[in-house]
Amino acid sequence: MLAPLVEKVSTLIDYLYDLFEMILGAFPNSLSAIRQGARPVLSVYLRQVYFTGLEALKIIMVTALLIGTVVITQIISIAGGGSESLTGKVIVWIVVRELAPLLTSMIVVARSGTAIAAELAQMKIAGEIDYLESLGIPCATYLIMPRILGVATAVLLLTVYFEVAAVLGGFLVATLGWHVPWEQYSQGVFSVLTMSELAASLAKSALFGLFIAAICCRQGLSVGRSVTQIPQAATRAVMQSLFLLFLIDGVVSLFFLL
Amino acid sequence: MEFAVKFDNVVADELQEKVSFAVTGRCMTAAVTARQEENELLVRLMLGLARPLSGEIALLGEDVCAASEKALNALRRKVAVVYPTGGLISNLKVWENLVLPLEYFSVCPQGEIEERGMSALQRVGYAGGLMELPGHLSLYARRQVGLARAMLLDPELVIYDEILAGLSGDQRDAITGVMETFHRESPGRSSLFLTANKDAVREIAVEARIAIKGSSLHD
Protein backbone atom coordinates (compact mmCIF):
# COMPACT_ATOMS: atom_id res chain seq x y z
CA MET A 1 0.00 0.00 0.00
CA LEU A 2 2.90 2.29 0.77
CA ALA A 3 4.85 1.40 -2.38
CA PRO A 4 2.59 3.25 -4.88
CA LEU A 5 2.62 6.34 -2.67
CA VAL A 6 6.41 6.28 -2.44
CA GLU A 7 6.59 5.86 -6.22
CA LYS A 8 4.29 8.84 -6.78
CA VAL A 9 6.28 11.04 -4.40
CA SER A 10 9.51 9.95 -6.05
CA THR A 11 8.06 10.79 -9.51
CA LEU A 12 7.01 14.21 -8.22
CA ILE A 13 10.48 14.86 -6.83
CA ASP A 14 12.08 13.82 -10.14
CA TYR A 15 9.70 16.11 -11.98
CA LEU A 16 10.43 19.04 -9.69
CA TYR A 17 14.15 18.39 -10.05
CA ASP A 18 13.81 18.53 -13.86
CA LEU A 19 11.96 21.82 -13.60
CA PHE A 20 14.60 23.26 -11.23
CA GLU A 21 17.30 22.20 -13.65
CA MET A 22 15.45 23.84 -16.54
CA ILE A 23 14.99 27.09 -14.61
CA LEU A 24 18.54 27.17 -13.28
CA GLY A 25 19.80 26.41 -16.80
CA ALA A 26 17.99 29.49 -18.08
CA PHE A 27 20.28 31.88 -16.18
CA PRO A 28 23.67 30.77 -17.58
CA ASN A 29 21.99 30.58 -20.99
CA SER A 30 20.84 34.17 -20.66
CA LEU A 31 24.38 35.25 -19.78
CA SER A 32 25.85 33.45 -22.78
CA ALA A 33 23.17 35.00 -25.01
CA ILE A 34 23.98 38.48 -23.69
CA ARG A 35 27.68 37.85 -24.21
CA GLN A 36 27.00 36.79 -27.79
CA GLY A 37 24.81 39.84 -28.30
CA ALA A 38 22.02 37.64 -29.58
CA ARG A 39 19.32 40.06 -30.73
CA PRO A 40 16.86 37.30 -31.66
CA VAL A 41 16.90 36.00 -28.05
CA LEU A 42 16.16 39.48 -26.71
CA SER A 43 13.38 39.77 -29.27
CA VAL A 44 11.77 36.49 -28.05
CA TYR A 45 12.07 37.72 -24.43
CA LEU A 46 10.45 41.08 -25.20
CA ARG A 47 7.65 39.45 -27.18
CA GLN A 48 6.97 37.14 -24.25
CA VAL A 49 6.81 40.07 -21.83
CA TYR A 50 4.48 41.87 -24.25
CA PHE A 51 2.10 38.93 -24.80
CA THR A 52 2.08 37.75 -21.20
CA GLY A 53 2.34 41.11 -19.48
CA LEU A 54 1.01 43.99 -21.50
CA GLU A 55 -1.79 42.12 -23.24
CA ALA A 56 -3.06 40.72 -19.92
CA LEU A 57 -2.96 44.07 -18.14
CA LYS A 58 -6.60 44.95 -18.85
CA ILE A 59 -8.02 41.68 -17.51
CA ILE A 60 -5.68 41.85 -14.50
CA MET A 61 -6.79 45.40 -13.64
CA VAL A 62 -10.50 44.56 -13.96
CA THR A 63 -10.07 41.42 -11.83
CA ALA A 64 -8.09 43.36 -9.22
CA LEU A 65 -10.73 46.08 -8.95
CA LEU A 66 -13.45 43.48 -8.55
CA ILE A 67 -11.46 41.54 -5.95
CA GLY A 68 -10.81 44.76 -4.03
CA THR A 69 -14.54 45.50 -4.11
CA VAL A 70 -15.51 42.01 -2.95
CA VAL A 71 -12.98 41.95 -0.10
CA ILE A 72 -13.96 45.41 1.19
CA THR A 73 -17.67 44.61 0.98
CA GLN A 74 -17.15 41.39 2.93
CA ILE A 75 -15.00 43.06 5.62
CA ILE A 76 -17.50 45.85 6.21
CA SER A 77 -20.45 43.49 6.21
CA ILE A 78 -18.70 41.31 8.84
CA ALA A 79 -17.01 44.00 10.95
CA GLY A 80 -19.72 46.67 10.53
CA GLY A 81 -19.25 50.45 10.80
CA GLY A 82 -16.22 51.97 12.52
CA SER A 83 -13.83 49.39 11.04
CA GLU A 84 -12.09 51.87 8.71
CA SER A 85 -8.49 51.02 9.57
CA LEU A 86 -9.28 47.30 9.71
CA THR A 87 -10.45 47.36 6.06
CA GLY A 88 -7.03 48.63 4.97
CA LYS A 89 -5.22 45.99 7.04
CA VAL A 90 -7.35 43.08 5.86
CA ILE A 91 -7.00 44.02 2.20
CA VAL A 92 -3.20 43.86 2.55
CA TRP A 93 -3.35 40.53 4.39
CA ILE A 94 -5.66 38.97 1.85
CA VAL A 95 -4.74 40.63 -1.43
CA VAL A 96 -1.04 41.42 -1.16
CA ARG A 97 -0.08 38.25 0.70
CA GLU A 98 -2.20 35.73 -1.13
CA LEU A 99 -4.62 36.71 -3.85
CA ALA A 100 -2.50 39.02 -6.00
CA PRO A 101 0.32 36.57 -6.83
CA LEU A 102 -2.05 33.60 -7.00
CA LEU A 103 -4.80 35.11 -9.16
CA THR A 104 -2.31 36.87 -11.44
CA SER A 105 -0.51 33.58 -12.01
CA MET A 106 -3.76 31.74 -12.63
CA ILE A 107 -4.72 34.27 -15.30
CA VAL A 108 -1.26 33.94 -16.85
CA VAL A 109 -1.56 30.13 -16.86
CA ALA A 110 -4.92 30.36 -18.60
CA ARG A 111 -3.78 32.93 -21.17
CA SER A 112 -0.08 32.42 -21.81
CA GLY A 113 0.62 28.98 -20.36
CA THR A 114 -1.66 27.29 -22.85
CA ALA A 115 -0.28 29.45 -25.66
CA ILE A 116 3.34 28.56 -24.84
CA ALA A 117 2.61 24.84 -24.58
CA ALA A 118 0.58 24.80 -27.80
CA GLU A 119 3.09 26.91 -29.74
CA LEU A 120 6.08 24.78 -28.74
CA ALA A 121 4.14 21.57 -29.37
CA GLN A 122 3.19 22.78 -32.84
CA MET A 123 6.82 23.74 -33.54
CA LYS A 124 8.01 20.32 -32.40
CA ILE A 125 5.48 18.47 -34.56
CA ALA A 126 6.27 20.63 -37.61
CA GLY A 127 10.00 19.83 -37.18
CA GLU A 128 10.87 23.47 -36.44
CA ILE A 129 12.88 22.55 -33.35
CA ASP A 130 15.10 20.46 -35.62
CA TYR A 131 15.34 23.35 -38.10
CA LEU A 132 16.67 25.57 -35.31
CA GLU A 133 19.07 22.95 -33.98
CA SER A 134 20.35 22.28 -37.50
CA LEU A 135 21.34 25.97 -37.66
CA GLY A 136 23.42 25.41 -34.50
CA ILE A 137 20.90 27.39 -32.41
CA PRO A 138 20.19 25.50 -29.16
CA CYS A 139 16.50 25.25 -28.31
CA ALA A 140 17.27 25.89 -24.62
CA THR A 141 18.84 29.27 -25.36
CA TYR A 142 16.54 30.49 -28.12
CA LEU A 143 13.15 29.06 -27.12
CA ILE A 144 13.12 28.12 -23.44
CA MET A 145 15.28 30.68 -21.63
CA PRO A 146 13.60 33.85 -22.99
CA ARG A 147 10.16 32.37 -22.33
CA ILE A 148 10.99 31.45 -18.72
CA LEU A 149 12.50 34.85 -17.97
CA GLY A 150 9.80 36.69 -19.95
CA VAL A 151 6.91 35.03 -18.10
CA ALA A 152 8.61 35.58 -14.72
CA THR A 153 9.12 39.29 -15.49
CA ALA A 154 5.52 39.65 -16.67
CA VAL A 155 4.02 37.87 -13.62
CA LEU A 156 6.13 40.00 -11.28
CA LEU A 157 5.00 43.26 -12.89
CA LEU A 158 1.37 42.17 -13.23
CA THR A 159 1.29 41.26 -9.51
CA VAL A 160 2.41 44.78 -8.60
CA TYR A 161 -0.32 46.25 -10.83
CA PHE A 162 -2.87 43.84 -9.34
CA GLU A 163 -1.98 44.89 -5.78
CA VAL A 164 -2.14 48.61 -6.51
CA ALA A 165 -5.45 48.25 -8.39
CA ALA A 166 -7.04 46.07 -5.67
CA VAL A 167 -6.00 48.39 -2.83
CA LEU A 168 -7.20 51.48 -4.71
CA GLY A 169 -10.35 49.73 -5.92
CA GLY A 170 -11.11 48.69 -2.36
CA PHE A 171 -10.70 52.26 -1.20
CA LEU A 172 -13.00 53.53 -3.96
CA VAL A 173 -15.78 51.17 -2.89
CA ALA A 174 -15.21 51.88 0.82
CA THR A 175 -15.33 55.63 0.35
CA LEU A 176 -18.30 55.64 -2.04
CA GLY A 177 -20.36 53.06 -0.17
CA TRP A 178 -19.44 53.67 3.46
CA HIS A 179 -17.69 57.09 3.41
CA VAL A 180 -14.39 55.67 4.69
CA PRO A 181 -11.80 58.51 4.68
CA TRP A 182 -8.46 57.98 2.85
CA GLU A 183 -6.42 58.82 5.98
CA GLN A 184 -7.90 55.98 8.03
CA TYR A 185 -7.89 53.52 5.14
CA SER A 186 -4.26 54.27 4.19
CA GLN A 187 -3.23 54.15 7.86
CA GLY A 188 -4.54 50.59 8.00
CA VAL A 189 -2.82 49.66 4.72
CA PHE A 190 0.60 51.10 5.52
CA SER A 191 0.64 49.81 9.11
CA VAL A 192 0.80 46.23 7.87
CA LEU A 193 2.42 46.69 4.44
CA THR A 194 5.99 45.93 5.51
CA MET A 195 9.00 45.13 3.35
CA SER A 196 8.74 41.46 4.28
CA GLU A 197 5.08 41.40 3.14
CA LEU A 198 6.11 42.87 -0.19
CA ALA A 199 9.15 40.58 -0.47
CA ALA A 200 6.98 37.50 0.18
CA SER A 201 4.47 38.61 -2.42
CA LEU A 202 7.11 39.35 -5.07
CA ALA A 203 9.09 36.19 -4.29
CA LYS A 204 5.94 34.16 -4.77
CA SER A 205 5.06 35.83 -8.05
CA ALA A 206 8.60 35.42 -9.43
CA LEU A 207 8.63 31.73 -8.45
CA PHE A 208 5.16 31.23 -9.93
CA GLY A 209 6.27 32.84 -13.20
CA LEU A 210 9.44 30.75 -13.45
CA PHE A 211 7.62 27.48 -12.77
CA ILE A 212 4.61 28.20 -14.99
CA ALA A 213 6.89 28.89 -17.96
CA ALA A 214 9.13 25.88 -17.25
CA ILE A 215 6.15 23.51 -16.99
CA CYS A 216 4.53 24.86 -20.15
CA CYS A 217 7.78 24.68 -22.14
CA ARG A 218 8.41 21.15 -20.89
CA GLN A 219 4.91 19.97 -21.77
CA GLY A 220 5.00 21.69 -25.16
CA LEU A 221 8.29 20.02 -26.08
CA SER A 222 7.19 16.61 -24.81
CA VAL A 223 4.84 15.86 -27.74
CA GLY A 224 5.51 13.19 -30.34
CA ARG A 225 4.38 13.49 -33.94
CA SER A 226 0.61 13.69 -33.80
CA VAL A 227 -1.30 16.99 -33.79
CA THR A 228 -3.81 15.48 -31.37
CA GLN A 229 -1.07 15.77 -28.75
CA ILE A 230 -1.15 19.58 -28.91
CA PRO A 231 -4.36 20.08 -26.89
CA GLN A 232 -3.27 17.27 -24.55
CA ALA A 233 0.02 19.08 -23.89
CA ALA A 234 -1.84 22.36 -23.26
CA THR A 235 -4.23 20.68 -20.81
CA ARG A 236 -1.39 18.97 -18.94
CA ALA A 237 0.52 22.25 -18.79
CA VAL A 238 -2.46 24.03 -17.21
CA MET A 239 -3.24 21.31 -14.69
CA GLN A 240 0.37 20.84 -13.59
CA SER A 241 0.93 24.60 -13.39
CA LEU A 242 -2.13 25.05 -11.17
CA PHE A 243 -1.08 22.19 -8.90
CA LEU A 244 2.42 23.59 -8.57
CA LEU A 245 1.12 27.12 -7.92
CA PHE A 246 -0.74 25.90 -4.84
CA LEU A 247 2.22 23.81 -3.73
CA ILE A 248 4.68 26.72 -4.01
CA ASP A 249 2.17 29.07 -2.41
CA GLY A 250 1.93 26.80 0.62
CA VAL A 251 5.69 26.34 0.92
CA VAL A 252 6.53 30.06 0.55
CA SER A 253 3.75 31.12 2.97
CA LEU A 254 5.09 28.65 5.55
CA PHE A 255 8.65 29.87 4.99
CA PHE A 256 7.70 33.52 5.60
CA LEU A 257 5.49 32.59 8.58
CA LEU A 258 8.31 30.74 10.27
CA MET B 1 38.95 16.11 -45.95
CA GLU B 2 38.28 13.05 -48.09
CA PHE B 3 34.61 12.65 -47.30
CA ALA B 4 32.04 15.29 -46.47
CA VAL B 5 29.68 12.66 -45.07
CA LYS B 6 30.37 9.04 -44.25
CA PHE B 7 27.93 6.44 -42.90
CA ASP B 8 29.45 3.16 -41.84
CA ASN B 9 27.04 0.29 -41.08
CA VAL B 10 24.54 2.63 -39.47
CA VAL B 11 21.49 1.08 -37.86
CA ALA B 12 18.69 3.36 -36.69
CA ASP B 13 15.14 2.83 -35.52
CA GLU B 14 13.37 3.88 -38.70
CA LEU B 15 15.96 2.65 -41.21
CA GLN B 16 14.96 -0.61 -42.82
CA GLU B 17 18.51 -1.94 -43.16
CA LYS B 18 22.09 -1.08 -42.29
CA VAL B 19 23.20 1.99 -44.21
CA SER B 20 26.68 2.66 -45.53
CA PHE B 21 27.64 5.38 -47.97
CA ALA B 22 30.18 8.13 -48.44
CA VAL B 23 29.89 11.56 -50.00
CA THR B 24 33.16 12.82 -51.44
CA GLY B 25 34.30 16.21 -50.23
CA ARG B 26 34.26 19.32 -52.53
CA CYS B 27 31.92 17.47 -54.82
CA MET B 28 28.33 17.84 -56.00
CA THR B 29 26.68 14.54 -55.14
CA ALA B 30 23.17 13.25 -55.64
CA ALA B 31 21.97 10.51 -53.30
CA VAL B 32 18.87 8.54 -54.17
CA THR B 33 17.11 7.10 -51.14
CA ALA B 34 14.45 4.42 -50.88
CA ARG B 35 11.76 6.64 -49.35
CA GLN B 36 11.28 10.37 -48.84
CA GLU B 37 10.85 9.88 -45.07
CA GLU B 38 14.32 8.34 -45.01
CA ASN B 39 15.86 11.65 -46.14
CA GLU B 40 14.65 13.42 -43.03
CA LEU B 41 16.09 10.71 -40.81
CA LEU B 42 19.41 10.70 -42.68
CA VAL B 43 19.69 14.48 -42.22
CA ARG B 44 18.90 14.12 -38.52
CA LEU B 45 21.55 11.42 -38.16
CA MET B 46 24.15 13.44 -40.08
CA LEU B 47 23.63 16.48 -37.85
CA GLY B 48 23.55 14.49 -34.61
CA LEU B 49 19.89 15.34 -34.00
CA ALA B 50 19.18 11.59 -33.83
CA ARG B 51 21.54 8.92 -32.55
CA PRO B 52 22.04 5.64 -34.40
CA LEU B 53 21.64 2.32 -32.59
CA SER B 54 24.98 1.25 -33.98
CA GLY B 55 27.49 2.22 -36.65
CA GLU B 56 29.59 5.31 -37.25
CA ILE B 57 28.76 8.65 -38.81
CA ALA B 58 31.34 11.23 -39.82
CA LEU B 59 30.45 14.74 -40.91
CA LEU B 60 33.17 17.00 -42.35
CA GLY B 61 35.72 14.63 -40.87
CA GLU B 62 34.30 14.66 -37.34
CA ASP B 63 32.72 11.75 -35.51
CA VAL B 64 29.12 12.84 -34.95
CA CYS B 65 28.29 10.06 -32.48
CA ALA B 66 31.18 10.93 -30.16
CA ALA B 67 30.80 14.72 -30.33
CA SER B 68 29.51 16.74 -27.39
CA GLU B 69 26.44 18.99 -27.81
CA LYS B 70 28.68 22.05 -27.96
CA ALA B 71 30.91 20.47 -30.61
CA LEU B 72 27.81 19.41 -32.57
CA ASN B 73 26.47 22.97 -32.54
CA ALA B 74 29.80 24.22 -33.86
CA LEU B 75 29.76 21.50 -36.53
CA ARG B 76 26.17 22.30 -37.54
CA ARG B 77 27.19 25.89 -38.22
CA LYS B 78 29.41 24.61 -41.03
CA VAL B 79 26.48 22.86 -42.66
CA ALA B 80 23.36 24.34 -44.27
CA VAL B 81 20.24 22.29 -44.88
CA VAL B 82 17.51 23.30 -47.32
CA TYR B 83 14.46 21.32 -46.20
CA PRO B 84 11.53 20.37 -48.47
CA THR B 85 9.36 22.93 -46.65
CA GLY B 86 12.13 25.55 -46.64
CA GLY B 87 12.93 24.90 -42.97
CA LEU B 88 11.42 28.20 -41.85
CA ILE B 89 10.12 28.96 -38.35
CA SER B 90 6.39 29.58 -38.56
CA ASN B 91 6.17 32.42 -36.02
CA LEU B 92 9.00 34.43 -37.58
CA LYS B 93 8.55 36.63 -40.63
CA VAL B 94 10.48 35.97 -43.85
CA TRP B 95 13.18 38.52 -43.04
CA GLU B 96 13.55 37.30 -39.45
CA ASN B 97 13.87 33.73 -40.70
CA LEU B 98 16.45 34.74 -43.27
CA VAL B 99 18.80 36.61 -40.94
CA LEU B 100 18.15 34.53 -37.79
CA PRO B 101 21.49 32.67 -37.78
CA LEU B 102 23.48 35.77 -38.70
CA GLU B 103 21.86 37.80 -35.93
CA TYR B 104 22.00 34.97 -33.41
CA PHE B 105 25.73 34.45 -33.88
CA SER B 106 26.37 38.18 -34.46
CA VAL B 107 28.64 37.36 -37.37
CA CYS B 108 28.61 40.88 -38.80
CA PRO B 109 27.20 44.37 -38.12
CA GLN B 110 23.49 45.02 -38.65
CA GLY B 111 24.04 47.06 -41.82
CA GLU B 112 26.03 44.27 -43.42
CA ILE B 113 23.41 41.69 -42.41
CA GLU B 114 20.73 43.73 -44.19
CA GLU B 115 22.89 44.11 -47.28
CA ARG B 116 23.77 40.40 -47.42
CA GLY B 117 20.18 39.36 -46.75
CA MET B 118 18.73 41.48 -49.54
CA SER B 119 21.42 40.30 -51.94
CA ALA B 120 20.72 36.61 -51.14
CA LEU B 121 16.99 37.09 -51.71
CA GLN B 122 17.69 38.75 -55.04
CA ARG B 123 19.95 35.90 -56.10
CA VAL B 124 17.26 33.31 -55.50
CA GLY B 125 14.68 35.53 -57.22
CA TYR B 126 12.40 35.90 -54.20
CA ALA B 127 9.61 38.35 -55.08
CA GLY B 128 7.35 38.07 -52.01
CA GLY B 129 7.04 40.32 -48.97
CA LEU B 130 9.74 40.47 -46.32
CA MET B 131 7.20 40.77 -43.51
CA GLU B 132 5.10 37.77 -44.59
CA LEU B 133 4.76 34.78 -42.31
CA PRO B 134 5.93 31.49 -43.91
CA GLY B 135 2.42 30.07 -43.72
CA HIS B 136 1.28 32.61 -46.32
CA LEU B 137 4.00 31.70 -48.82
CA SER B 138 3.94 29.19 -51.67
CA LEU B 139 6.15 26.11 -51.43
CA TYR B 140 8.49 27.61 -54.03
CA ALA B 141 8.81 30.89 -52.11
CA ARG B 142 9.54 29.03 -48.86
CA ARG B 143 12.28 27.04 -50.56
CA GLN B 144 13.69 30.22 -52.08
CA VAL B 145 13.96 31.78 -48.61
CA GLY B 146 15.43 28.53 -47.21
CA LEU B 147 17.99 28.51 -50.03
CA ALA B 148 18.80 32.20 -49.49
CA ARG B 149 19.39 31.51 -45.78
CA ALA B 150 21.67 28.59 -46.63
CA MET B 151 23.68 30.86 -48.95
CA LEU B 152 24.07 33.48 -46.22
CA LEU B 153 25.70 30.90 -43.96
CA ASP B 154 28.56 30.31 -46.43
CA PRO B 155 28.64 26.61 -45.44
CA GLU B 156 31.24 23.95 -46.13
CA LEU B 157 28.47 21.47 -46.87
CA VAL B 158 24.99 22.14 -48.23
CA ILE B 159 22.34 19.43 -47.97
CA TYR B 160 19.36 19.83 -50.28
CA ASP B 161 16.48 17.63 -49.20
CA GLU B 162 13.97 17.05 -52.03
CA ILE B 163 14.47 20.61 -53.15
CA LEU B 164 12.94 20.11 -56.61
CA ALA B 165 9.91 18.02 -55.62
CA GLY B 166 6.53 19.57 -56.37
CA LEU B 167 7.90 22.50 -58.40
CA SER B 168 7.08 23.50 -61.99
CA GLY B 169 9.69 23.18 -64.76
CA ASP B 170 10.63 26.88 -64.67
CA GLN B 171 10.92 26.88 -60.91
CA ARG B 172 13.11 23.75 -60.97
CA ASP B 173 15.38 25.34 -63.59
CA ALA B 174 15.69 28.56 -61.58
CA ILE B 175 16.52 26.74 -58.32
CA THR B 176 18.95 24.35 -60.04
CA GLY B 177 20.79 27.29 -61.65
CA VAL B 178 21.22 29.05 -58.30
CA MET B 179 22.38 25.85 -56.56
CA GLU B 180 24.96 25.07 -59.22
CA THR B 181 26.37 28.61 -59.22
CA PHE B 182 26.48 28.64 -55.42
CA HIS B 183 28.36 25.33 -55.35
CA ARG B 184 30.99 26.57 -57.82
CA GLU B 185 31.60 29.81 -55.88
CA SER B 186 33.63 28.13 -53.18
CA PRO B 187 36.13 25.42 -54.21
CA GLY B 188 35.98 23.74 -50.80
CA ARG B 189 32.21 23.44 -50.74
CA SER B 190 30.41 20.08 -50.90
CA SER B 191 26.78 19.74 -51.97
CA LEU B 192 24.53 16.77 -51.33
CA PHE B 193 21.14 16.35 -53.00
CA LEU B 194 18.90 13.90 -51.23
CA THR B 195 15.94 12.62 -53.19
CA ALA B 196 13.76 9.56 -53.42
CA ASN B 197 13.04 10.35 -57.07
CA LYS B 198 15.68 9.06 -59.50
CA ASP B 199 14.44 11.33 -62.29
CA ALA B 200 15.01 14.48 -60.22
CA VAL B 201 18.76 13.76 -60.14
CA ARG B 202 19.00 14.00 -63.93
CA GLU B 203 18.15 17.70 -63.85
CA ILE B 204 21.19 18.57 -61.73
CA ALA B 205 24.75 18.61 -63.06
CA VAL B 206 26.16 16.43 -60.29
CA GLU B 207 29.63 14.96 -60.23
CA ALA B 208 28.68 11.77 -58.39
CA ARG B 209 25.53 9.74 -57.91
CA ILE B 210 24.95 7.25 -55.14
CA ALA B 211 22.03 5.11 -54.15
CA ILE B 212 21.38 4.67 -50.47
CA LYS B 213 19.75 1.27 -50.25
CA GLY B 214 20.50 -0.83 -47.26
CA SER B 215 24.24 -1.21 -46.87
CA SER B 216 25.11 -1.24 -50.58
CA LEU B 217 26.76 1.69 -52.27
CA HIS B 218 26.38 2.17 -56.02
CA ASP B 219 28.58 4.75 -57.73
Chai-1 contact restraints between the chains, C-beta under 6 A:
chainA,res_idxA,chainB,res_idxB,connection_type,confidence,min_distance_angstrom,max_distance_angstrom,comment,restraint_id
A,Q36,B,S106,contact,1.0,0.0,6.0,A-B,restraint_1
A,G37,B,S106,contact,1.0,0.0,6.0,A-B,restraint_2
A,A38,B,Y104,contact,1.0,0.0,6.0,A-B,restraint_3
A,R39,B,E103,contact,1.0,0.0,6.0,A-B,restraint_4
A,P40,B,L100,contact,1.0,0.0,6.0,A-B,restraint_5
A,P40,B,E103,contact,1.0,0.0,6.0,A-B,restraint_6
A,P40,B,Y104,contact,1.0,0.0,6.0,A-B,restraint_7
A,E128,B,I89,contact,1.0,0.0,6.0,A-B,restraint_8
A,D130,B,L49,contact,1.0,0.0,6.0,A-B,restraint_9
A,Y131,B,G87,contact,1.0,0.0,6.0,A-B,restraint_10
A,E133,B,L49,contact,1.0,0.0,6.0,A-B,restraint_11
A,S134,B,L47,contact,1.0,0.0,6.0,A-B,restraint_12
A,S134,B,R76,contact,1.0,0.0,6.0,A-B,restraint_13
A,S134,B,V81,contact,1.0,0.0,6.0,A-B,restraint_14
A,L135,B,P101,contact,1.0,0.0,6.0,A-B,restraint_15
A,G136,B,N73,contact,1.0,0.0,6.0,A-B,restraint_16
A,G136,B,R76,contact,1.0,0.0,6.0,A-B,restraint_17
A,G136,B,R77,contact,1.0,0.0,6.0,A-B,restraint_18
A,I137,B,Y104,contact,1.0,0.0,6.0,A-B,restraint_19
